[in-house]
Amino acid sequence: MSRRILAVLGSAVLALSMAACSGEGAGSGGNDSDKPGDLTIGVSMPTQTSERWIADGNSVKEKLEAKGYKVDLQYAGDDIPTQSQQVDQMITRGADVLIIAAIDGTALSGQLQAAADAKIPVIAYDRLIRDSPNVDFYVSFDNYKVGVAQATALLVGLGVQNKDGSKGNASGPFNIELFAGSLDDNNAHFFFNGAMDTLKPFVDDGTLKVKSGQTKIEQVAILRWQQEAAQKRMEDLLTSSYNDGGKVAGVLSPYDGLSRGIITALQNAGYRGDMPVVTGQDAEIASVKLINDGVQSSTIFKDTRLLAEQAVVAGESFLQDKSPEANDTETYNNGVKVVPSYLLPVQTVFKDDIKPVLIDSGYFTAEEVASGQAKG
Ligand code: BGC
């Protein structure tokens, strides 16, 4: 009890001293200087097990440092207490803005309260932070459209629909299975909703059949987006629902890491030339190689360079005591308020799109695609 009181007093003192340093404005945390070199941006990323978050972290850091800011970049190893502690430390070390990609969207409200008390603006990066009034801005992609794009890529891969949206030659019925991301990630729900709204008419008219019967997000979600857990679930599905000789024709997968686990399970069960249509997300280099080799069907490319740029633009606005420009002020209700957002568009990548979308834009080189390894 006494420790709690001390902690509360501590943060009140901290908040007062921060307010004293930064004057009365609504602006940034622990510094009244507006010289970039005197300002620190805390950047909290969820994990280094997925290449996209490494790219995100590096891009944000490089872009901020190029403008002269100091950057405190931390990765939390997909461990919620570690992320809470890292954000706490950023606040006590005097961060002026926080950019956070949360592991669990509901687990940081204590830290965000401390940030608000210290007048530190918080930008939710790609993943919305929920259940807190203290999220000032959100930068992400159009996450519902990611789900629509994934489901559309599945339909196109199966030949049910053509790329231009017209009706394809194939009519099924096709056995498919569904996967979703981590339930504590707000995005996982947007992806799944977008996908299911798109697939529903084809399930209803019998073109697609979810043979396992598992169609609810709670049944198909993979905690922490783990590749091994997706492989295990696919193995279980093959044993439980496809032991009658039935074949899987397609798998809705929301993330390349999960897709690789799913593909491994399918390969171990003997699928080769008859590999089902497997979707993905993030254009991770190992999966881009699989698409190039005709093993994975598609991915959704989200240009993390552009997302990092938006985070930097929003961060700078806060540092200049301005509100960042939003292009969506309706969609992202975090349970307490609608968080003003800047959403970026996404692109579907099939094999034919690798060169124009990923190589010509400088995201990967042709050598990286061929080897399946990014040189960084
Ligand atoms: C991101 C996806 C990513 C997933 C797993 C989501 O929050 O929006 O791009 O695939 O997390 O890391």
Boltz pocket constraint, residues with backbone or C-beta under 6 A from the ligand:
constraints:
  - pocket:
      binder: B
      contacts: [[A, 50], [A, 52], [A, 126], [A, 127], [A, 181], [A, 185], [A, 187], [A, 188], [A, 225], [A, 254], [A, 255], [A, 256], [A, 281], [A, 282], [A, 302]]
      max_distance: 6.0
